[in-house]
């Protein structure tokens, strides 16, 4: 990204996204709705609608005690600033 105020695309690894973070624990927190849940053995990928986009993917562990999500559920997601990369907008 060339300068402050220019358009950008943010890139974030799905496993870096935290589900229902504690209030104040992360600088980037957004409300989301689960659109689809895909079971992949040891983990689950949840496609969520967030910030006007319906193609945001979150990777969650599929283990005992892990938070389980269902399509239609309203959740909160968040991440650390250093886990996000700003790229030039297309």
C-alpha positions in Angstrom: 0.0 0.0 0.0 1.6 3.3 -1.1 0.1 5.8 1.3 -2.4 6.4 4.1 -5.9 6.7 2.9 -5.5 4.6 -0.2 -7.7 1.5 -0.9 -6.3 -1.8 0.3 -7.2 -5.5 0.5 -6.6 -7.2 3.8 -5.2 -10.7 3.9 -5.6 -12.9 7.0 -4.9 -16.6 7.6 -8.1 -18.4 8.6 -6.5 -20.0 11.7 -5.5 -16.5 13.1 -9.2 -15.5 13.5 -10.5 -15.9 17.1 -14.1 -16.8 17.7 -16.0 -14.8 20.4 -12.9 -13.1 21.8 -13.1 -11.6 25.3 -14.1 -7.9 25.3 -11.0 -5.7 24.9 -8.7 -8.7 24.1 -8.2 -7.9 20.4 -8.1 -4.6 18.4 -10.1 -5.8 15.5 -13.5 -7.3 16.4 -16.6 -7.6 14.2 -20.0 -9.2 14.3 -20.5 -12.0 11.8 -23.1 -14.6 10.8 -22.2 -18.2 10.0 -23.2 -19.0 6.4 -21.7 -22.5 6.1 -19.8 -25.1 8.1 -17.5 -27.5 6.4 -16.1 -30.4 8.4 -12.6 -31.4 7.5 -11.5 -34.1 10.1 -9.4 -32.4 12.7 -10.8 -28.9 12.0 -13.9 -27.1 10.7 -14.0 -24.3 8.3 -16.8 -21.8 8.8 -17.7 -19.4 6.0 -19.1 -16.3 7.6 -20.7 -13.0 6.4 -18.9 -10.1 7.9 -18.4 -6.4 6.9 -20.5 -6.8 3.8 -18.6 -9.9 2.5 -20.0 -13.5 2.6 -16.7 -15.3 1.7 -14.7 -14.8 4.9 -13.4 -18.2 6.2 -12.5 -19.1 9.8 -10.6 -22.2 10.7 -11.7 -23.8 14.0 -10.4 -26.9 15.8 -12.8 -29.9 15.7 -12.1 -31.3 19.1 -13.8 -31.9 22.4 -14.4 -28.6 24.3 -13.9 -26.5 21.1 -16.7 -24.0 20.3 -19.1 -25.4 17.7 -20.9 -23.2 15.3 -24.0 -23.7 13.2 -25.2 -22.0 10.0 -27.3 -18.9 10.9 -25.5 -18.4 14.2 -24.5 -14.8 15.1 -20.9 -14.7 16.4 -18.1 -12.3 17.0 -14.7 -12.7 15.3 -11.5 -10.9 15.9 -7.8 -10.9 15.2 -4.5 -9.2 16.1 -3.3 -6.4 13.9 0.0 -8.1 13.3 -1.7 -11.1 11.9 -3.3 -9.1 9.1 -1.5 -8.0 5.9 -2.4 -5.0 3.8 -2.1 -5.5 0.0 -2.5 -3.2 -3.0 -6.2 -3.0 -4.0 -6.9 -4.6 -7.4 
